[in-house]
Amino acid sequence: MPAWWKGKCKSKASSNGNTNGSTKEKANSFDGALSIGNGKSIDRSSVPGGLGSPCTGPTSPLAHPLPRPSSSPLPKISQEQLAAAASASTSESSVSSYGSDEAPDLGSYRFLEQTHAARGRTMPLSVQHAPTQHRHLSVSPRKEFHLHTFEPTTSGVVTTGRKSMEAVFGHRSGLSTSPVHLRACPVMQEDPGTKGSAHPLPLPLPPGNLLRAPLQSQWKKGKLLGRGTFGHVYLGFNSENGQLCAIKEVNVISDDSNSRESLRQLNQEITLLSSFSHPNIVQYYGSEMVDDTLSVYLEYVSGGSIHKLLQEYGPFKEPVIRNYTAQILSGLAYLHSRDTVHRDIKGANILVDPSGDIKLADFGMAKHISSYTSVRSFKGSPYWMAPEIIMNGNGYNLSVDIWSLGCTILEMATSKPPWSQYEGVAAIFKIANSKEIPEIPEHFSAEGKHFLNLCLQRDPAARPTAAQLLEHPFVRDQVAGVKATKSNRESSSSSSSLFQTSMDFSKRSNSPLHNRELHVRNLAVFPLLRTSNDALDRRANFSLPVSPCSSPLRQKQTNRSCLPSPPHPAFSAGAINYSPINASLYPPRSNAGFIDPFLEPTHLRAGAHLGSPRKF
Ligand SMILES: Nc1ncnc2c1ncn2[C@@H]1O[C@H](COP(=O)(O)OP(=O)(O)OP(=O)(O)O)[C@@H](O)[C@H]1O
């Protein structure tokens, strides 16, 4: 909790504890809890592997875009050497980094870096060969090894890029700690077709041609899709294969504090996104920096955000909410199994494709949390923010996303986030101190109300995990629908491209979630979708306009280093601001333990939020 806040309110959250139906009746299942009574909490101590359980989610090596193969014939590194390098990398990537003295010998190559473990990043291995070449060895999640030579180190290009990025990120230790994406790397392209082989290394380029940009030349920039806090998002068209993508561009001016912050967040987004592969998470294609512009190439999701759909079409009916919620949960369960907290789950950051598939986006606030740790920074969007983020005394963990999911469900049901009748600071006060949980629409089904009550438990430890919530009756049918449809389709010879995607996904994934086939597909594909409240279907689909008042959070933006989002395009000027905030919006909290997680991850503390699936 910020120091400035302390004088204004007393810490009631912990004493408030379970505010929604505080009776702690035991229930062995969500069904049991539902039968006990709507709004009653579940006793988590009876759940094996519940919140008290240590985090057991797999940690995956973070992958980076793979270098594009060159056609030039080049010296080879043996498979054994690469395998040894990769195994050293993957086995220790989350906990250690090599100094130059400890660097394992890789023939004539020497490891210069491995991970930035403290920030949960796995950097590509950087190897130095001849004095005139600089190379990267990276390992993809599929344990593919990729080696690439960027450019002669004597050319000044790497040096220039390094200096620039050191200035931006404050890295002073040279190339070994600079993120590969931001190192003025001219070649960044995933190349799944190069398993286990060393890439041929390009011949030195003529000096004037060193910063060639294959991604940029491959993807033609099209119309503006949207504006974010840190830059613009454009449609991209690949003239070689006809594919579309979204290109997120940020202008880099290293001595500008806003640019520094935006680059830091974008770098965070790149680092995390590049390691994810899930149908409910927007897919990362690659990134590159050309001149002063960093471009991130992402899967294009043409339907826009849930927020935008709500603005245009009004509140969603419950069957749609169930389906979207199941898909959001599926993405969250995947993220959480990788110890990553999104921290900014809300309608504006959840994209919908034309067939109703959900994609979690905007990982600028996301953070990797080590096992048994939690974070303590004040980040997120106020109306969706969990109470413990505001109180901040004991840190928080993955369960903040579950609270935000609850708020997003309310947003989908009403077109407004909870507490939207209050302006920013008042809303924050309400979230932190109110004994109430946000109002749940009367028309919601009993299952929906129960689900929401679970998500909106003020005590984070009382919130089920994403994996557990996937078993809840509110969304369970969606998951069951996936299984049924998949098995039907497996037994028939015909399969749609949509279904094929699902199959491909389950084949290529090692995650427990994938193995359990919890990937949730869209309404059209799964006819088993049903609602327990048919009356909902007959309700008028009305739109509740957002309050036109402006948020104090927006008005308080006097600090140039603060980078809350600009109002969503759907909001007119002066409309209420539902944008994310970060700690720099508020005065430094000298004794409140304010920690910038990007700078100081050692303040993380025990209490990760993962649990086993519930049995019903
Ligand atoms: N993958 C995508 N496909 C289609 N449109 C996208 C995609 N990513 C972003 N957009 C559009 O661009 C807009 C801005 O993108 P985004 O929200 O990611 O930027 P940001 O700066 O990270 O945002 P924020 O201000 O929430 O931090 C979105 O509202 C959306 O309309």
The ligand as a Tripos MOL2 file, in Angstrom:
@<TRIPOS>MOLECULE
LIG
   31    33     1     0     0
SMALL
NO_CHARGES

@<TRIPOS>ATOM
      1 N1         -2.5250   -8.4520  -32.2140 N.pl3     1 LIG1
      2 C1         -3.3800   -7.4730  -32.5230 C.ar      1 LIG1
      3 N2         -4.2780   -7.6280  -33.5090 N.ar      1 LIG1
      4 C2         -5.1520   -6.6460  -33.8140 C.ar      1 LIG1
      5 N3         -5.1860   -5.4560  -33.1840 N.ar      1 LIG1
      6 C3         -4.3090   -5.2380  -32.2030 C.ar      1 LIG1
      7 C4         -3.3670   -6.2310  -31.8140 C.ar      1 LIG1
      8 N4         -2.6280   -5.7380  -30.8000 N.ar      1 LIG1
      9 C5         -3.0910   -4.5160  -30.5620 C.ar      1 LIG1
     10 N5         -4.0990   -4.1890  -31.3970 N.ar      1 LIG1
     11 C6         -4.8370   -2.9350  -31.4250 C.3       1 LIG1
     12 O1         -3.9810   -1.8780  -31.0540 O.3       1 LIG1
     13 C7         -4.4650   -1.2380  -29.8810 C.3       1 LIG1
     14 C8         -3.3040   -0.8580  -28.9730 C.3       1 LIG1
     15 O2         -2.5330   -2.0140  -28.6990 O.3       1 LIG1
     16 P1         -1.9940   -2.3650  -27.2580 P.3       1 LIG1
     17 O3         -3.1450   -2.2150  -26.3350 O.co2     1 LIG1
     18 O4         -1.3590   -3.6840  -27.2350 O.co2     1 LIG1
     19 O5         -0.9310   -1.2630  -27.0320 O.3       1 LIG1
     20 P2         -0.3730   -0.9210  -25.6400 P.3       1 LIG1
     21 O6          0.4360    0.2970  -25.7500 O.co2     1 LIG1
     22 O7          0.3170   -2.1050  -25.0790 O.co2     1 LIG1
     23 O8         -1.7360   -0.7100  -24.8600 O.3       1 LIG1
     24 P3         -1.9790   -0.2770  -23.3860 P.3       1 LIG1
     25 O9         -2.2130    1.1820  -23.4930 O.co2     1 LIG1
     26 O10        -3.2160   -1.0080  -22.9650 O.co2     1 LIG1
     27 O11        -0.7920   -0.6440  -22.6060 O.co2     1 LIG1
     28 C9         -5.4350   -2.2180  -29.2540 C.3       1 LIG1
     29 O12        -6.4550   -1.5510  -28.5870 O.3       1 LIG1
     30 C10        -5.9720   -2.9810  -30.4430 C.3       1 LIG1
     31 O13        -7.0590   -2.2900  -31.0100 O.3       1 LIG1
@<TRIPOS>BOND
     1     1     2 1
     2     2     3 ar
     3     2     7 ar
     4     3     4 ar
     5     4     5 ar
     6     5     6 ar
     7     6     7 ar
     8     6    10 ar
     9     7     8 ar
    10     8     9 ar
    11     9    10 ar
    12    10    11 1
    13    11    12 1
    14    11    30 1
    15    12    13 1
    16    13    14 1
    17    13    28 1
    18    14    15 1
    19    15    16 1
    20    16    17 2
    21    16    18 1
    22    16    19 1
    23    19    20 1
    24    20    21 2
    25    20    22 1
    26    20    23 1
    27    23    24 1
    28    24    25 2
    29    24    26 1
    30    24    27 1
    31    28    29 1
    32    28    30 1
    33    30    31 1
@<TRIPOS>SUBSTRUCTURE
     1 LIG1         1 GROUP 0 **** ****
